[in-house]
Amino acid sequence: MPMPTRTILAASAIVLVAVIAGAPFVLNEGFLRLATECLLLLTMAQMWNLLAGYAGLVSLGHQVFIAFGAYALFLTSGWLEVTPIWVLPVAPLVAGAVAAIIAFPLFRLRDAYFSIAMWVFAEIIGAFTMKSQAVGGTSGVPLATSKLIDFDWFEPTMFWLAGGLTLVTIAALYRMMTSSFGLGLMSVRDNDLAAMSVGVDVRHNRFVAFVLSAAGCGLAGALSFMGNLFIAPLAAFDVNWSVYMMFIVIIGGIGTLEGPILGVIIFFGLRELMTGPLGLSGGWYLVGLGIIAVVVMIVAPRGIWPALRDRIGVRLLDVHRAAPRPAAAAILPAASEQVTG
């Protein structure tokens, strides 16, 4: 008799927690830093997937929330003169607040217009940041409280924070998407007019998804730049953040929780292969990623994980609902009436 899905998920969570807790005592700092980068980008991809894959809103400017979260962390830590870890909650609060403010005008736009408006907003804020000397202008600013950090445990702590954030993000998204709110959100994605006709609050559902997506990216972005101990506008507002999130989600499987996990493995595997043994420069590396994304979209339009899932029949984090089948007791009387008639 196969094990219940919840038992498998619980056992997997326990194993992952144990692996994350023990990895810093086994891996060197180089591997820990790479693993931290993978986990943080996975969190960002899951947040972008929440908005695009489940709410039906494709954003080309999510890098602005990464920047808001990171700058909020750097500035608040400097003003209060405390270790940046203690002010981490500021990052998602600021990013979420910005999303809540801009949601009202942006939600008047649909489809490609929303995507372009997000990109324009990110570019405008990035331009203002470059001209503002209060945040270092184009030169950027170092983490003023870096002297308070215990660098003997810095890399392990960053890895634990990134691992904890990723596990909490996936667990929270799974819980959310299997709830009535998640069902309403997916109905909005599939057909917002039909969802509205059956009583789903389309604007509220999308607003919640938008704010949560921004807050998650803000926190992940703050951790990413905290690991660098430095932030500059060109890096914080880099559109490649959104490109990487889209690539990971699209090739892995948009609208699935497993897809971004597979996508981030493929993304970093390709990056290490192309920039390492193949020796491709940054420009050719992005061209290679684009070609791979196009091929995947042609061969497997839903992404690699949905195609793989349908072939092997494994559904661990599946949140889709199946239409209820009519009960046999209701079918038999109807069939007998047709025969006698």
N, C-alpha and C positions, 0 to 999 in steps of 0.2 A: 504493500500500500504506500503510495507516494506521500512524502511529508507535506503538510499544509504550507501554503505560501508564507503565512505569517511566521511560522516556526523557522523557515529558511531565512526570512528577512531578519528575524531576531538573532539567529545564530551568526549571520553574516555581519550584523552590526557589532556584536560582541567581538568577533575576530578582528574587524577593522579598527575598533577602539584599541584593542591590544596591540595591533601592528603600529598604529600611530603613536601609542605611548612608548613603545620600545624601539622604534626606528632610530631616534637620535643616538642611542647607545651602540648602534651597529654601523650606521652609515657615516661617512665623512661629511665635512661641511659642504663640499661641492655637490654631492648627491642631495643633501638636505635642502640646499638652496634651489636646486632644480625641482625637487619634489614640492617645495613650497610654491614655486611659480606655477607648477601644474595644478595644484589644488586651488589656488586663488583664481586662475583663469577658468577652471571648471565651475567655480562658484559664479563668476561673472556670466559664463555661458548659460548656466541654469537660470539666472535672473533674466537674461535676454530671452531665453526660451519661454519663461513664464509670460512675458509680454507678447512675443510674436507667436509662439506655438500654442498658447492657451487662451490669450485674449485677442489675438488677431491684429495686433498693432506692431508693425515693423519699424523699429527705430534705427536710424543711421547716425544718431548723436548721443549714444549712451556713454561716450567718453566724457561728456560734461559732468555726469554724476560721479564718475571715478575721480575727476579733478576736484569737484566740490568736496568730496569726502576726504581726499588726501590733503588739500589745502586747509580744511577745517581742523584736521588733526595737527598739522604742523603749527598753525597759528595759535590754536588753543593751548597746545603743549608749551609753546614759548611764552605765551602771556601768563599762564599759571605757574610756569617753571616746575612742572611735574613730569615724571616719566610718561612718554606717549601712550603706553599701554593703558594707563588709568583714564585717559580721555578718549579712548577708542569709541565709546558710545556716541560721541559728538558727530562722528563721520556719517553714520546712517541717518541720524536725526537731521543734519543739515541737508544731505542729499535728498531725503524724503520730503523735507519741507519745500525745497526748490521744485521738486516734481509736483507737489500738491498745488503750488502757486501757478505753474505754467500749464497744468492740466486743463484748466478751464478754457483758455483760448485755443489750445492745441486740439482739444476734443471736438472742436467745431470743424476740423479738417478730417478728411477721410483718405484711406489708402495711401497712395504715393505722396499726396500733399502733406500728410502727417509725417511721413518719413523724411521728406525734404525739410520741413519746418524744424524737426529735431536737429538735423544736421546744421541748418543755418543758425539756430540758437546756440549750438555748441561752438560754432565758429565765431559768433559775436562775443560770447563770454571769453573765449580764448584770446581774441584780439584786445579786449579790455584788460585782461590779466597781463598781457605782454606790455601794455602801456602803464600799468600801475606799479609804481616803485614801492608801495606798501607791502607788496608780496614779491618783491625782487625783480619785477619786470621780466625781460627776456632772459636774464641771467639765472633766475630762480633763487631759491633759498635753501640753505642746509637745515637740518633738524637741530634747532638751537639747544635742545635738552639731551643731545646724544651723549654728553658727558655723564648723565645719570644712568645710562644703560650698562648693565653687566654683560660685557661682550663674551665672557666665558659661556654664558647660557643664551646668548642672543639668537643664534641660528636654531637651536632646539626649541626655544620659546616661539619663534616665528613659525616653525613647522607645526608645533602643537596648536597654535592659534588658527593657522590655515586649515589644518586637518579637522579641528573642531568645528570651524565655520562651515566647511564643506559638508560634513556629516549632518549638522543641524539644518543646513539649507535643504539637502535632499530629503531628510525626514519630514521637515515642515511642508515642503512642496507636495510630498506624497500624501500627507495627512490632509492638506488643503484640497488637493485635486480629487480625493476620494470622498469629500464632503459634499453637501448640497451646494455650497458656494462654488466648488470646482465644477460641478455639473452645469450650473448656471453659466459659469465663465466659458466653458467649452461650447455651450449652446450659442453664446454671443459670438464666439469665433466662427462657428459654422454658418450662422445666419442671424444677424443682429435684429432684423425686423421680425423674424419668426419668434425669436427669444422674447422680444418685447411684447408680442401678441399673447404670450402665455404667462405674462406677469414678471419676467426677469427684468431687474433694474440694470439696464445695459450700462448707463453712465457710471453708476456706483461700482459695478463689478470691474469695469475697466479702470476706474480711478484707483481702487484698492490694488489691482495688479500693477499699475503704473508706479504707484508710490513704493510698494514693496520691492519692485524690480530696481528702482533707483536707489533705495536704501541699501539693498544687498550689494549693488555695484559700488556704492560709496564706501561701504565698510571694507570690501575686498580691495578697492583701490587704495584706501588708507594704509592697509597692511602691506600692500605691494611697495608703495613709496617709503613707508617706514623702514622696510628692509634695505632700501637704497640709501637711507639717511639724507636724501636730497630730492628736491622736486623742482622742475622747470616747466613752463607752459608748453613748450614744444613736445615734451614727453607726456605730460598729463592730459593735454587736449588732442593727442595724436589720434587721427581717425582710424588708425590700424587697430586700436582697441575694439572698435565695433566690427571691423573686418574680421578679426580673429574670432570674436564671439559668433558672428554669422557663419563663418567657415566651420567651426566646431559643431554648431547646432545643425547646419544643413547637411553636412556629410554624415554626421552621426545619426540624425533622425529628429526632425523638428516635431514638436508636440509629444515627445516621449521623455521620460526621465533618464532612461538608459542611454539614449542617443548621445547627449553631450559627454557622458563618461567615455563612451567608445570614441567620440570625436576628438576629445582632448588627448587620448592615447595616440590616435593617428596623427594629430597635429604636431605633437612634440616628437613623435617618431620620425615624421617627415622632416621636421626642422633640423634635428640632429643629423639625419642622413644627408640632407642637401647641403647644409653648411659645414659638415664634417668631411666624410669620405668623398662626397662629390665636389666639395669646395665651391659651391655657388655663392655669389655675392647676394646682398640683401635684395636688390632689384629682381634678379633672376629667381631667387627663392620665392618671392611673392608671385611671380609669373607661374612658377611651378605649382604653387598652391591653387592658383586660379584655374589652371588647366585640370587639375585633379578634381576640383569642385564641379566644373562643368561636366566632366566625364561621369561623376557620381550622379549628378542630377539627371543625366540622360539615361543611364543604366538603371538607377534606383531612385526615382523621383522623390520618394518619401524618406530617403536616407538609407544608410547601410544597416542600422539596427532593425528597423521594421522588416526589411527583406530577410535578414538573418533570423529574426524572431518567428516569422511565418514559416520559415523552412525547418527550424529545429523545434518549434513549439514551446519555447521557454518564455514565460511571462512573469517576471519577478516584480517589477515596479509598474506594471500596466495599470493605468487609471481609466481606461475606456470602459464604457458601459455597453452591455449587449441588450438588445430589445427583449423584453420579457416574452417568454413563450406561453401561449395559451394552455391552460390546464387541460389534462386529458378528460376530466369530468365535463368540461364545457364543450369539448370537441365532439364527444360521442353522441350526446343528444342531438346536436346539430346535424351530424352525419345521418343518424337514424331518421330524422324528420325528412331529409332529402330523399332517402331510400323509399320511405313509405309514401312520400308525395309523388 
